[in-house]
Amino acid sequence: MPQESKQTDFQLVRVKNTWCRIKEGEAIPDSENEVTISPAKIIETISDGDVSWTIQAPIYFCYKVVETCSLLDPSNKTLLYGHIKDQEELDRAMNKEGAQKRFIVMDSVVHEFYGSGVRKYFEANDIQYKILSLPTTEETKSMEMVLEILQEVQNFGLDRRTEPIIAMGGGACLDIVGLAASLYRRRTPYIRVPTTLLSYVDASVGAKNGVNFLQCKNKLGSYVPPIATFLDRTFIKTVPRQHISNGFGEILKMALMKHKGLFHLLKNHGKFLLDTKFQSHNGLADHGDAALKTTRIAIETMLEELAPNLWEDDLNRLVDFGHLISPELEMRVLPSLMHGEAVNIDMAFMTYLSYVNGFLTEKEKSQIIWCMTALELPVWHKECTWHLIEKALMERMKHSAGQMRMPLPIGLGKADIFNDISEETLRRAYGLWTSECKTASVRQ
């Protein structure tokens, strides 16, 4: 006869420097020393003479997303101390004996514009620093570059507790450096400084990082957020117009999924934001500070979706809108499409899918496609064939526990997730999308 299993839950208590387990519900022994109770616990199960231990240990991350300006002004201490969360730690950092050190990885294009400013900043603040300038693109986003960074970090030497690595660049740079930091001594703190619109509203504010592998986008990576992200819109003024348009892809994603007001900001002020590269123009009454409103709403809605699900334990994610087909398309046509452009082509097709399903009206569908083209985003691509869509959706099923988990707009600023879209509906949407958008796309 099999024996009944017996389960005992233990909480973990540290007295002085030693952890011990105590049955849940039992009193914690009195002690003259400081007692610490962990939120982790051990569950012991004895069955048929065998024992197993189940460990429940919550992982805690705390990171800051800080909006600032004049980040490279030597009097602005944000880049040095903005990641620190309490006064005691700040006092220790500012009074540390000996020279502080910072290792900075900069995209090579960003280095041309801001390298001298970074040098002046750290020299004015008596910081020992090393700048590593690298061509961080989707084509170079690889483990080889991660290892190159790690070799330089090792040669330079850092106090992994108090001297975070700094990444300055677009999304590819932030992803590569984030993975390198997560690997070095198992986890070294790092700071993100986005310099493109897309990285400002997307790559910089979440926990994910990674590199491409075997022609697959972000196949290797980890979920380790930075200790801080520092947002300064003045960096965006030096990027080309197409990069501004590229960033609109991720902003429009959040507008369609969550925020009708953000959609109308893009519809009414999109061209102005393109022309001014998201620099503030408070004196223009027709636009107010559309740049500030647009980026803040985009970031706030993104954080609402990411913060409760940093490790993607829940696979039903609205932020996956535009990311079902685009990874396959983006890797297929590199470097002719940027990330936000590929995302927008995906969203354009999904807009037609929503329309064919009756989730969007003809007027709503037309408004969305018009807004996309007004933002100078492509809405169709010749390489986005039916075969590619089939392959991409099969990959989606494979990595989403056998379900499609397809986020779709059900109105402007409203969305839901669907698992029951038929192949017939997909084909109808594909045909209508191709016939209406093939000639409307600004880039093919």
C-alpha positions as CSV (number, residue, x, y, z in Angstrom):
1,M,0.0,0.0,0.0
2,P,1.4,3.4,-0.9
3,Q,1.9,5.7,2.1
4,E,0.2,9.0,2.4
5,S,2.4,11.9,1.6
6,K,3.1,14.4,4.4
7,Q,3.8,18.1,3.6
8,T,5.4,20.6,6.0
9,D,5.8,24.3,5.2
10,F,8.8,26.0,6.7
11,Q,9.6,29.7,6.9
12,L,13.2,30.8,6.8
13,V,14.6,32.9,9.7
14,R,18.1,34.4,10.1
15,V,19.5,34.9,13.6
16,K,22.7,36.8,13.5
17,N,24.3,35.4,10.4
18,T,22.7,31.9,10.2
19,W,19.6,30.9,8.4
20,C,17.3,28.2,9.8
21,R,13.9,26.9,9.0
22,I,10.9,27.0,11.4
23,K,7.6,25.3,10.8
24,E,5.0,27.8,9.7
25,G,2.8,28.7,12.6
26,E,5.4,28.0,15.2
27,A,6.8,30.9,17.4
28,I,10.1,32.3,16.4
29,P,12.6,31.8,19.3
30,D,13.5,34.8,21.3
31,S,17.0,36.1,20.6
32,E,19.2,38.9,21.7
33,N,20.4,39.2,18.1
34,E,18.6,40.8,15.2
35,V,16.1,38.4,13.5
36,T,15.3,38.5,9.8
37,I,12.4,36.7,8.3
38,S,12.6,35.8,4.6
39,P,9.7,35.9,2.2
40,A,11.0,32.7,0.8
41,K,9.9,29.3,2.2
42,I,10.7,25.6,1.8
43,I,7.9,23.0,1.5
44,E,9.0,19.5,2.5
45,T,7.0,16.6,1.2
46,I,7.6,13.0,2.4
47,S,6.0,10.2,0.3
48,D,6.8,6.5,0.3
49,G,9.9,7.2,2.3
50,D,11.3,9.7,-0.2
51,V,11.6,13.4,0.5
52,S,11.4,16.4,-1.8
53,W,11.9,20.1,-1.2
54,T,10.0,22.8,-3.1
55,I,11.6,26.2,-2.8
56,Q,9.4,29.3,-3.2
57,A,11.7,32.3,-3.4
58,P,10.3,35.6,-4.8
59,I,12.7,37.6,-6.9
60,Y,12.7,41.3,-6.2
61,F,13.8,43.9,-8.7
62,C,13.6,47.7,-8.2
63,Y,14.6,50.0,-11.0
64,K,14.1,53.7,-11.8
65,V,13.0,55.4,-15.1
66,V,14.0,59.0,-14.7
67,E,13.1,61.8,-17.1
68,T,15.7,64.6,-17.1
69,C,17.3,67.2,-19.3
70,S,20.9,68.3,-20.0
71,L,22.1,64.9,-18.8
72,L,25.7,65.7,-19.9
73,D,25.9,69.0,-18.1
74,P,28.7,68.4,-15.5
75,S,26.5,70.0,-12.8
76,N,23.7,67.5,-13.4
77,K,24.7,64.5,-11.2
78,T,21.9,62.2,-12.5
79,L,24.3,60.1,-14.6
80,L,26.5,59.5,-11.6
81,Y,24.0,59.2,-8.7
82,G,20.5,59.1,-10.2
83,H,20.2,55.4,-9.9
84,I,20.7,55.5,-6.1
85,K,17.5,55.0,-4.1
86,D,18.1,56.2,-0.6
87,Q,20.1,59.0,1.2
88,E,22.4,56.7,3.2
89,E,23.6,54.9,0.0
90,L,23.9,58.3,-1.7
91,D,26.1,59.6,1.1
92,R,28.4,56.5,0.9
93,A,28.7,56.9,-2.9
94,M,29.5,60.6,-2.8
95,N,32.1,60.2,0.0
96,K,33.8,57.1,-1.3
97,E,37.5,57.1,-1.0
98,G,39.5,57.0,-4.2
99,A,38.4,57.7,-7.7
100,Q,35.1,56.3,-8.8
101,K,35.0,54.4,-12.1
102,R,32.5,54.1,-14.9
103,F,32.6,51.9,-18.0
104,I,30.5,53.3,-20.9
105,V,29.5,51.5,-24.0
106,M,28.4,53.9,-26.8
107,D,27.1,53.2,-30.2
108,S,29.7,54.4,-32.7
109,V,27.3,56.9,-34.4
110,V,26.3,58.2,-31.0
111,H,29.9,58.5,-30.1
112,E,30.5,60.9,-33.0
113,F,27.9,63.3,-31.6
114,Y,28.3,62.9,-27.9
115,G,31.7,61.3,-27.2
116,S,33.4,64.5,-26.3
117,G,30.5,65.6,-24.1
118,V,30.7,62.3,-22.2
119,R,34.5,62.8,-21.7
120,K,34.0,66.3,-20.4
121,Y,31.3,65.2,-18.0
122,F,33.3,62.5,-16.3
123,E,36.5,64.5,-16.3
124,A,34.7,67.5,-14.7
125,N,33.4,65.1,-12.0
126,D,36.8,63.4,-11.4
127,I,35.6,60.0,-12.6
128,Q,38.0,57.4,-14.0
129,Y,36.3,56.2,-17.1
130,K,36.6,54.1,-20.2
131,I,34.5,54.6,-23.3
132,L,34.0,51.6,-25.6
133,S,32.6,52.7,-29.0
134,L,31.0,49.9,-31.0
135,P,28.8,49.6,-34.2
136,T,25.7,48.3,-32.4
137,T,23.2,47.3,-35.1
138,E,20.8,44.4,-35.7
139,E,23.5,42.9,-37.9
140,T,26.2,43.1,-35.2
141,K,23.9,42.2,-32.3
142,S,25.6,39.0,-31.4
143,M,27.3,37.0,-28.6
144,E,30.6,37.9,-30.2
145,M,30.0,41.6,-29.4
146,V,28.8,40.7,-25.8
147,L,32.1,38.8,-25.3
148,E,34.1,41.8,-26.7
149,I,32.4,44.1,-24.1
150,L,33.0,41.6,-21.3
151,Q,36.7,41.4,-22.1
152,E,37.0,45.2,-21.9
153,V,35.1,45.3,-18.6
154,Q,37.4,42.7,-17.2
155,N,40.5,44.6,-18.3
156,F,39.1,47.9,-16.9
157,G,37.9,46.6,-13.5
158,L,34.8,47.6,-11.7
159,D,33.2,47.4,-8.3
160,R,30.1,45.5,-9.3
161,R,28.2,46.8,-6.3
162,T,28.8,50.6,-6.8
163,E,30.1,51.2,-10.3
164,P,27.4,50.4,-12.9
165,I,28.1,49.9,-16.6
166,I,26.5,52.6,-18.7
167,A,24.9,51.9,-22.2
168,M,24.3,54.9,-24.5
169,G,22.7,54.3,-27.8
170,G,19.6,52.8,-29.6
171,G,17.7,49.7,-28.8
172,A,20.4,47.3,-30.1
173,C,23.1,48.9,-27.9
174,L,20.9,48.7,-24.8
175,D,20.0,45.1,-25.5
176,I,23.6,44.0,-26.0
177,V,25.0,45.8,-23.0
178,G,22.1,44.6,-20.8
179,L,22.9,41.0,-21.7
180,A,26.7,41.5,-21.1
181,A,26.0,43.1,-17.7
182,S,23.6,40.3,-16.7
183,L,26.3,37.7,-17.5
184,Y,29.3,39.5,-15.9
185,R,29.8,38.0,-12.4
186,R,26.2,36.7,-12.8
187,R,24.7,40.2,-12.6
188,T,26.4,43.5,-12.7
189,P,24.2,46.7,-12.4
190,Y,23.9,48.7,-15.5
191,I,22.3,52.0,-16.6
192,R,20.5,52.7,-19.9
193,V,20.7,56.0,-21.7
194,P,18.5,55.8,-24.9
195,T,19.4,58.1,-27.8
196,T,16.7,57.2,-30.3
197,L,13.0,57.7,-30.1
198,L,12.3,53.9,-30.3
199,S,14.7,53.0,-27.5
200,Y,13.4,56.0,-25.4
201,V,9.8,54.6,-25.3
202,D,10.5,50.9,-25.7
203,A,13.8,49.1,-25.1
204,S,14.9,51.3,-22.3
205,V,12.0,50.9,-19.9
206,G,11.6,47.1,-19.5
207,A,13.6,44.1,-18.2
208,K,14.5,42.3,-21.4
209,N,17.8,42.3,-23.2
210,G,19.4,39.9,-25.7
211,V,21.2,39.3,-29.0
212,N,20.3,37.6,-32.3
213,F,21.3,34.0,-32.8
214,L,21.0,31.6,-35.8
215,Q,19.2,34.3,-37.8
216,C,16.5,34.6,-35.1
217,K,15.8,37.9,-33.4
218,N,16.7,38.1,-29.7
219,K,17.1,34.3,-29.4
220,L,19.6,34.6,-26.6
221,G,18.8,36.9,-23.7
222,S,17.7,37.4,-20.1
223,Y,15.3,39.3,-18.0
224,V,17.5,41.6,-15.9
225,P,16.3,45.2,-15.8
226,P,18.8,48.1,-15.4
227,I,19.1,49.8,-12.1
228,A,18.0,53.0,-13.9
229,T,17.1,54.4,-17.2
230,F,17.8,58.1,-17.8
231,L,15.6,59.8,-20.4
232,D,16.8,63.0,-22.1
233,R,14.9,63.9,-25.3
234,T,17.7,66.3,-26.4
235,F,19.6,63.2,-27.7
236,I,16.8,62.6,-30.2
237,K,17.4,65.8,-32.1
238,T,20.5,64.4,-33.8
239,V,18.8,61.2,-35.3
240,P,17.6,61.2,-38.9
241,R,13.9,61.7,-39.7
242,Q,13.4,58.1,-40.6
243,H,14.5,57.1,-37.1
244,I,11.8,59.4,-35.6
245,S,9.3,57.7,-37.8
246,N,10.6,54.3,-36.7
247,G,10.0,55.2,-33.1
248,F,6.4,56.1,-33.9
249,G,5.8,52.4,-34.5
250,E,6.1,51.5,-30.8
251,I,4.2,54.6,-29.7
252,L,1.4,53.8,-32.0
253,K,1.3,50.2,-30.7
254,M,0.5,51.5,-27.2
255,A,-2.0,54.0,-28.6
256,L,-4.0,51.3,-30.4
257,M,-3.8,48.9,-27.5
258,K,-4.6,51.2,-24.6
259,H,-4.9,54.9,-25.1
260,K,-7.3,56.6,-27.5
261,G,-6.0,60.0,-26.4
262,L,-2.4,59.0,-27.4
263,F,-3.8,58.0,-30.8
264,H,-5.3,61.4,-31.3
265,L,-2.0,63.1,-30.2
266,L,-0.3,61.2,-33.0
267,K,-3.0,61.9,-35.5
268,N,-3.1,65.6,-34.8
269,H,0.6,66.3,-34.0
270,G,2.5,63.6,-35.8
271,K,3.9,65.7,-38.6
272,F,4.9,68.4,-36.1
273,L,6.7,65.9,-34.0
274,L,8.5,64.5,-37.0
275,D,9.5,68.0,-38.1
276,T,10.7,69.1,-34.7
277,K,12.2,65.7,-33.6
278,F,10.3,65.6,-30.3
279,Q,12.0,68.8,-29.0
280,S,9.8,70.9,-26.8
281,H,8.2,74.0,-28.3
282,N,6.0,75.4,-25.5
283,G,5.4,78.6,-27.4
284,L,3.5,77.0,-30.2
285,A,-0.1,77.1,-29.0
286,D,-1.4,74.8,-31.7
287,H,0.7,72.0,-30.5
288,G,1.4,72.7,-26.8
289,D,4.1,70.4,-25.5
290,A,2.9,67.4,-27.7
291,A,6.4,65.9,-27.5
292,L,6.3,65.6,-23.7
293,K,2.7,64.4,-23.6
294,T,3.3,61.8,-26.2
295,T,6.4,60.3,-24.7
296,R,5.0,60.3,-21.2
297,I,1.8,58.5,-22.1
298,A,3.7,56.0,-24.2
299,I,6.1,55.2,-21.3
300,E,3.4,55.1,-18.7
301,T,1.2,52.7,-20.6
302,M,4.2,50.5,-21.4
303,L,5.2,50.4,-17.8
304,E,1.6,49.5,-16.8
305,E,1.8,46.4,-19.0
306,L,5.4,45.4,-18.1
307,A,5.7,46.0,-14.4
308,P,3.3,43.2,-13.3
309,N,4.8,40.7,-15.8
310,L,8.6,41.5,-16.1
311,W,9.5,37.8,-16.7
312,E,6.6,37.2,-19.1
313,D,5.1,34.4,-16.9
314,D,1.8,35.5,-18.3
315,L,2.0,35.0,-22.1
316,N,-1.2,37.1,-22.7
317,R,0.6,40.4,-23.4
318,L,-0.9,43.4,-25.2
319,V,2.6,44.7,-25.8
320,D,3.1,41.8,-28.3
321,F,0.8,43.6,-30.7
322,G,2.9,44.1,-33.9
323,H,5.4,41.4,-32.8
324,L,3.8,38.3,-34.2
325,I,5.0,38.6,-37.8
326,S,7.6,41.4,-37.6
327,P,10.5,39.3,-36.1
328,E,10.4,37.0,-39.1
329,L,10.0,39.9,-41.5
330,E,12.7,42.0,-39.9
331,M,15.3,39.3,-39.9
332,R,14.4,38.3,-43.5
333,V,15.0,41.8,-45.0
334,L,17.8,43.3,-42.8
335,P,18.9,46.0,-43.0
336,S,16.2,47.5,-45.3
337,L,13.6,47.7,-42.5
338,M,14.1,49.0,-39.0
339,H,12.4,47.5,-36.0
340,G,9.6,50.0,-35.7
341,E,8.9,49.8,-39.4
342,A,8.6,46.0,-39.3
343,V,6.3,46.3,-36.2
344,N,4.1,48.8,-38.1
345,I,3.7,46.5,-41.1
346,D,2.6,43.7,-38.7
347,M,0.2,46.1,-37.0
348,A,-1.2,47.2,-40.4
349,F,-2.0,43.6,-41.3
350,M,-3.5,43.0,-37.8
351,T,-5.7,46.1,-38.3
352,Y,-7.2,44.5,-41.4
353,L,-7.6,41.3,-39.5
354,S,-9.6,43.1,-36.8
355,Y,-11.6,44.8,-39.4
356,V,-12.5,41.5,-41.2
357,N,-13.5,40.0,-37.8
358,G,-15.8,43.0,-37.2
359,F,-13.7,44.4,-34.3
360,L,-13.1,47.7,-36.1
361,T,-15.3,49.7,-38.3
362,E,-14.4,50.8,-41.8
363,K,-13.8,54.3,-40.4
364,E,-11.6,53.2,-37.6
365,K,-9.5,51.0,-39.9
366,S,-9.1,53.9,-42.4
367,Q,-8.1,56.3,-39.6
368,I,-5.4,53.9,-38.4
369,I,-3.9,53.3,-41.8
370,W,-4.0,57.0,-42.6
371,C,-2.2,57.8,-39.3
372,M,0.5,55.2,-40.1
373,T,1.2,56.7,-43.5
374,A,1.1,60.3,-42.1
375,L,3.8,59.2,-39.6
376,E,5.8,58.0,-42.6
377,L,5.6,54.4,-41.6
378,P,5.4,51.5,-44.1
379,V,2.0,49.6,-44.1
380,W,3.0,46.8,-46.5
381,H,6.1,45.0,-47.7
382,K,6.6,42.7,-50.6
383,E,8.5,40.2,-48.5
384,C,5.6,39.9,-46.1
385,T,4.1,37.0,-48.1
386,W,1.4,34.6,-47.0
387,H,4.1,32.0,-46.6
388,L,6.0,34.2,-44.2
389,I,2.9,35.0,-42.2
390,E,2.1,31.3,-41.9
391,K,5.7,30.5,-40.7
392,A,5.7,33.4,-38.2
393,L,2.3,32.4,-36.7
394,M,3.5,28.7,-36.4
395,E,6.6,30.0,-34.5
396,R,4.2,32.0,-32.3
397,M,2.2,28.9,-31.5
398,K,5.4,27.0,-30.7
399,H,6.6,29.5,-28.2
400,S,3.2,30.4,-26.7
401,A,2.2,27.1,-25.1
402,G,0.3,26.0,-28.3
403,Q,-1.9,29.1,-28.4
404,M,-1.9,32.0,-30.8
405,R,-2.4,34.7,-28.1
406,M,-3.0,37.3,-30.7
407,P,-3.5,40.9,-29.4
408,L,-5.9,42.8,-31.7
409,P,-7.5,46.3,-31.5
410,I,-11.3,46.2,-30.8
411,G,-11.7,50.0,-31.2
412,L,-9.3,52.9,-31.0
413,G,-7.4,52.5,-27.8
414,K,-9.0,49.2,-26.8
415,A,-7.8,45.7,-27.3
416,D,-8.2,42.0,-26.5
417,I,-6.3,38.8,-27.0
418,F,-7.7,36.1,-29.3
419,N,-6.8,32.4,-29.8
420,D,-9.6,31.4,-32.3
421,I,-8.9,33.3,-35.5
422,S,-9.5,31.0,-38.4
423,E,-7.1,30.5,-41.4
424,E,-10.0,31.6,-43.7
425,T,-10.2,34.9,-41.8
426,L,-6.5,35.4,-41.9
427,R,-6.5,34.8,-45.7
428,R,-9.3,37.2,-46.3
429,A,-7.6,39.9,-44.2
430,Y,-4.3,39.2,-46.1
431,G,-6.0,39.7,-49.5
432,L,-7.8,42.9,-48.5
433,W,-4.6,44.3,-46.8
434,T,-2.5,43.6,-49.9
435,S,-5.0,45.1,-52.3
436,E,-5.5,48.3,-50.3
437,C,-2.0,48.9,-48.9
438,K,0.4,47.7,-51.6
439,T,0.3,51.1,-53.3
440,A,-0.2,53.1,-50.1
441,S,3.1,52.1,-48.4
442,V,5.7,54.8,-48.2
443,R,8.5,52.2,-48.4
444,Q,8.5,48.8,-50.0
